[in-house]
Amino acid sequence: MKRLRRFARRHWRATTAYALLSLALGPVSLLGRVHVEAAAVVSAVAFFVSGPAAVAAFRRKERSFARALAAQEALLLVPLLLLTATALWRPQCDYARGLLLFAVMPPVTVAFAVGGAYALTGAGVRHPRATLVLAGLAVGLGGPLYDLGLHPQFYTYNHLFGGVLGPIYDRELALRPGLFAYRALTLLWALLFWSAGKMARTNEGANVAQRNEGTRWKTIPRSPFPIYQTAVVLAAALIATAYLNSARLGFNTPAWYTQEVLGGHRRTAHFDLYYDPGALSEKQVDRLAEDHEWHYHRLEKRLGAAPPAGERIASYLYPDEETKARLTGARETSVAPVWLDRPQVHLLQSAYAESFGHELVHTFSREFGLPVLNASRSVGLVEGLAVAFEPPHGRPAPADQVSA
């Protein structure tokens, strides 16, 4: 008990930060439970709590890496227990899966942050705390911009906050193997940081005075232990290999990879259709190709505008929810990512009749959008225009039929 009180006094700032965070998340139905959304928020905060705390401990040389890491990992029990306590007034749906996601998000981020602190302090960086915070911000913001801004995907994994699994419109978020592979990559970065920090400290400690030449001491450096050098090289090689195979490991999904997995391609005057040949017959593809062109000319006539000449629209038709979730992160949600360089739509084959016309309007509306984003700042205009061109749902109401 005495040791616990001493631990609480030593880490009162981190304990308070996690407690306040949990109290802030508690009233929010989406965030006040142990699941992926809360785990992502806790991960982001944990980086900026554990990293600077570890920097302070390493600079005072009062903690080994293992003890500093163990302390910061133990502090994650505060948000875990407080978020679990919300079950007293709100059901914890799928708690087991939420616990799994919590386990692969905040603890791994803490290892990443503490490893970074160990490397920076070992290298003698002048302002390690500020450097760590700025690096964290760059990773946290740069990752989603790269993933979502350059790839036709609707998930993003990140060393800082763990990840966003997909659009909230889906009934069930896609838990892809890529998340676990990416968190393993984060641990590899932590191993690289630890090895680099250990190598720097070993090298510094090996610089000992060897002999006295008159009144001068000559310092002869010795090489650090080969094990740390080997760990650095091995971790760096594994990290590089992982990034080179990022598409197949599920870190992100480039357009070429989606096209390769689907396998089928049909070219029309204005479209490139990508589909699974095993799920559609040639006659079905012919009808879809004709329907694509019919929708195109209908919108061109009604709107008096069209994508620039020569700009082809990519239409991705997924055979089932599992394939769509694996490739894009979205199960049933139909989407048209207007911010990407090429106009495109992504939808399930089964949702084609009800969704294609709506999503195609979004590709046409790029002409009226803001620079870079290709979308209007008015959500009502963006969705309102697309809804206005949707086919009617079902038969008219009896009153409308009588009036007609």
N, C-alpha and C positions, 0 to 999 in steps of 0.2 A: 504493500500500500504506500509506503514511504517512497519507494522508487517511482511509483505511478504519479504521485504528487510532484516529485522532482521533474519528471518528464513533462507534466502539464505546465509547470512554471517555465521550463526552458523553452517550450514551444507554444506559449500562450497566443502569440500573434497568429500562427497558422491555425490553431484550434479555433480562435475567434473568427478568422476569415471563413473557414469551412462551415462553422455554425451559422454565421450570418447568411452565407450562400444558401445553405439548406433551408433556412427560414424564409428566404426570398423565393425559393423554388416551390416550397410546400403548397402554397395556395393555388398555384397554376396547375390545372389538370394535366396538361401535356408534360410538364417538367417535374411535378411533385411526386414522382414514383421512381423506383429503380428500373430504369429502362434506357434505351439508347439515347434519347434526347437529353435526359438528365446526365447520363454518363459523359456525353460530349461536352456539356457545359462544365461539369466538374473537372474533366480532363484539362480544358483550357485554363481554368483558374488554378488547377494544381501545378501546371507548368510555372506560372508566375509566383506561386507560393513556395514550392519546393526548390526551384532553381536558385533564387536569391538567398534562401535560407542555407542551402548547401554551400554557396559561395562564401558566406560569412563563416561557416564552420570550417571550411578548408583553409581559409586565409588565417584563421586563428590556430590552425593545426591542432584542433582539439578533437577531431573526429576522423577516423579512418573512412574510406569510401563505403565499406560494408555497413558500418554503424550509422553513417549519415543517410544512406539509402534506406536502411531498415526503419529509421526514425520517420522519414518522410512517407514511407509506405504505410506505416502504422497509423499515421494521422488521417489516412483516407477512411479509416473506420468511422470517423466523425460524420461525414456526409452520408456514408452508407447506412449507418444506424438511424440517423435522423430521417432520411428518405424512406427507409423501411418502416419507420414509425407512422408514416402517413396512412398505412393500412388500417389504422384505428378508425379513420373516418372516410377512407377512399379505397376501393378494391385495388389490389396490386395485380393487374392482369398479366399473366405470363411472367410471374416473378422469377422462375428458374432461368428463362432466356434473358431476362433483364439482368440477373446476377452474372450470367456468363458474359454479357456485353460490358457490364461494369468491370469485370475482372480483366478484360483485354483492352480496356481504354484507360482509365486514370492510372492504374499501377504501371503500365508500360510507359505512359507519358512521364510519370515521375522518374522512372529509370533513365529516360532520355534527358530530362532536365538535370538530374543529379550528375549524370555522365558528362553533360556539357559543362557544368560548373567545375567538375574535376579536371577536365582538359584545359579549360581557360585559366584556372588558378595555377595549374602545373606549368603552363606555358608562360606564365608571368605576364599575362595581358594586363595592361594598366588599369582598365575599368571593366573588370570581368562581369559585374552585375549588370551594368548598362549594356554591355555587348551581348550578354545572354538574353536580356529582355528584347533588344532590337532584333536579334536573330529569331527569337520566338515569334515576334510579330510578322517578320518576313515569311517565315514558314507557314504561319497560320493564315495569312492573307494570300500569299503567292500560290500555295497549293490549289485552293479552289479556283483561283483565276486561271491557272493552267489547265486543270481538269475540265472545268465546266466551260471555260472560254474557248478552248481549242478542240474539244472532243464532243461527239454526239452522245453524251451520257448525262445522267441525272443523279449520280452519286459522286461522292468525293471522299477519299481517305486521306488522313493527315496525321503527321507526327505529333502535332500539338493537341488537337481536340479529338483525335480518334477517327471520326468520320461521320458523314451524313449518308444514310443508306439509300435514300430515294425520295421521291415527292410524297408529301403528306396526303395526297389525294388517294393513294392506294389503300385498300383495306388492310393489307399486310405488307410490311416493308420487306425488301429482299435482303436476306442474310446470305451474302455471297462468300465463297471461299477466299476471294480477294481481300476481304477485311482481315482475316487471320494471317494471310501471307504478308499483308502490309504491316501489321503490328509486329510480326516477326522481323520485318525489315527495320522497324523502329528499334527493336532490341539489338539488332546488329549495329545500328548507329551508336547505341549506348555502349556496346562492347568496344567499338572503335574509339569512342571518347575516353572510356576508362583505360584502355591500353595506351592511348597517346598520353594521357595524364600520368599514368604509372611510368611510362618510358621517360617522360620529362623529369619526373621526380627522381628516378633511379639514376639518370644521367647527372643530375645536379648533385646527388649524394656521392657519386663516384669520383667527383673532382676533389681529390684529397691531396694534401701536400705530401710529396714523395721524398724530397731530400732538401737539405739546407745547403745552399751554395753561398757561403759567406754570411751576409746579412739578408739575403733574398731567399724567399721560398718559391720554388717552382711548382706550378700546378700542372699535373699531367692527367688529361681527361681519360676516362676509361669508358668503353662502350657499355650501354645498358644491357640488362639481361636479354639474351636472344628471345626468350619466350614472349616478351612484350612486343619486340619488333615483329616477330612472327604473327602475333595476334593482330597487330595493326595491318599488316599486309594481307592476311587472310580475310579479316573483316572487310577491308576495302575492296578486295577482289569479289567477295560475295555480294556486297552492295552494288558494285558496278554490274555484275551479272544479273542481279535482280532488276535493275533499272532497264537494262538492255532487253529483258524479257517481260517488261511491265504489262504488255497486252495479254500475253498468255497466262501470266500470274494473276491477272484480274485487278491490277492497280488502276488502270484506266482502259478505255475502249476507243481506239482510233477508228475512223470511218473504214479504213482498209480492212481492219480486223472483222468488223461487223459484216462487211460485204463478203469476206472470205468464209466466215462461218455460215452465213445464210446460203451462199453458193449459187443462187439463181440470179440472172440479170436479163432484163428486157428493156430495150431502148425504144423510146417513141420520139415524136417531134420535140416534146418539151420536157420529158421525164426520163429518169433512170430508175426502173423498178428493181428492187432487190428483195428476193423472196427465197423460200425453201422449196426447191423443186420436188421434194418428197411430199409436200403438203398441198401442192396445187398442180392440176393437170395443165396441159398446153392450152386447152380451150378456155379454162378458167383464167389463165394469164392473158390470153387474147382479149377476153371480155374486160378484165381489169385495165388493160392498156387502153382500150377504147373509152372506158369510163373515165379514166384519168384525163384524157384529151377533151372529152365532153365537158367535164368540170372546168378545165382550164379555159376553154373558149366561152363558157357561160359567164365566168367571173370577168374575163377580159372585156366582154361586151357590156356587162352590168356596171362594172367599176370604171371602165374607160382607161384602165391601166393594167400593166402586166410587168413581171420581172424583166430586167434589161435583156435585150436581144442577145442570144447566145448563152444566157445563164440558165442552166438546166436544173430542174428540181429533182432531188433524190427522194424517192418514196420507199421507205423500209416497211415491209409487211412481215410480221413475226407470226410463226405458226401457232404458238401457245404462250401462256404467261411465263412459264419457266424460262423459255429461250429469251423472251423479251427482258425479263428481270436479270438474267445472267449477263446480257450484253449491254443493257442501258441502265439498270437499277430501278426501272419502273415496270410494275407488273401489268396492270390494265390501263393505266393512264395514257391517253393519246397526247402526243406533244409535237410542237413545231418549234424547235430552238432557233428563233429568228436572229439571235446574236451571232451565230456561226457564219463563217464566210459564205457557205453555200446554202441556199434555201432547201429545206428538207422537212419531211414529216415522218413520224414513227408511230405505228399503230398495229394492233392485233388484226389478223385477217378477219376474225369474227366480228370486229368492231368497225370494219371498213365502211359499210353502208351508212352507219350513223355518225361516223367521226371524220371521214376523209374530207368532205366538203368544208367542215368547220376548220380543220387544221390547214387546209389549202388557202383559206382566206387569210390566215396569219402570214403565210409566205408572200401573198400579194401585198399585204399591208406593210411589208418591209420598206416599200417605196415611200411611205409616209412617216417612217419612224425617225428617231433621233440618230445622229451619227454614231457609229460603232455598235450601239445596242440594237439598231434597226427596229425599235419598238417605240410607241408613243408613251409619254409619261402618264397618260390617262388610261387607267385599267378599264374603265367603263367603255372607252372608245375601242380599245383592243378587243375585248370580249364581246362588246355589243355588236360590232360589225360582223364578227364571226357567227354569233348566234342569229343575227338577222338573215343570214344566208343559209341557215340550216333548213332541211326539209321539215315539214310539220310532223309532229309526233301523234300517231294514231288518227282516228276519224274526228271531224269537227264535232263540237258539242251539239246536242239536239237543238238548242236555242239558235245556234248559228245556222244549222241546216234549215230551220223554219224561216229564218230571216232571209236566207238566200232564195 
